[in-house]
């Protein structure tokens, strides 16, 4: 089986210095670009994060400071990457919680506002969790009957994710071979920011974390103006701060 595509799709995976979307950086990116006719184009690249890669992260993905010392920074490749993914839908494993928020943050740090929200996004992890409740290695074994070698190597994980998606389409008759359907099916919440700190509920922005989780953003900003300053000056992503500021500015127009 091959994906039924209306436009190209890029399956991608990131490795990073850590899991903090606001402070950590990408150290490797791997992509499989699948064209409408099924042709595949694979690219993998190490990235110099401009910071020390902690040992606990290196122990997971195997990438050290020495491995990236001569690699380009994300800013060096940002414009080319932006053009490479232009007009493409996206797919990956755990995209909504980590890879897309981190990628968007890196683009913003490079001075590029790349709106990934306009793409159809297929999160293979969410399909898997809705169907089976397991991890990528288990998914690869379950769907493809293969052992995932070199787990947490970006290219290996990207290839495994692509194969799992193909096998999911083969296994589940009620999964439509359509990127728009798969994107809707694998989306859990309607995030306004990539990190999922602010989400839409009943067409109203609400906070999705902390003491005000579930409460309307505009309501909190009106009642507790200092909460806005706390987020703007805190350890939150640039994208979250931008979305919150847009909501605040819209209140002034109301």
QUIUR-V788961 format. One record per run of one state. SS is the DSSP state (@ for helix, = for strand, . for the rest). FROM is the first residue (numbers start at 1). TO is the last residue. Records with the same first field share a line. If there is no record, write none. Layout:
SS->FROM-TO  FROM-TO
//
This chain:
.->1-8  17-25  35-39  47-47  49-54  62-64  69-72  86-88  93-94  110-115  119-120  132-135  145-153  172-178  186-190  192-197  202-203  208-209  213-215  224-224  233-237  254-254
=->9-16  26-34  40-46  48-48  73-73  89-92  121-123  191-191  198-201  204-207  216-216
@->55-61  65-68  74-85  95-109  116-118  124-131  136-144  154-171  179-185  210-212  217-223  225-232  238-253
//
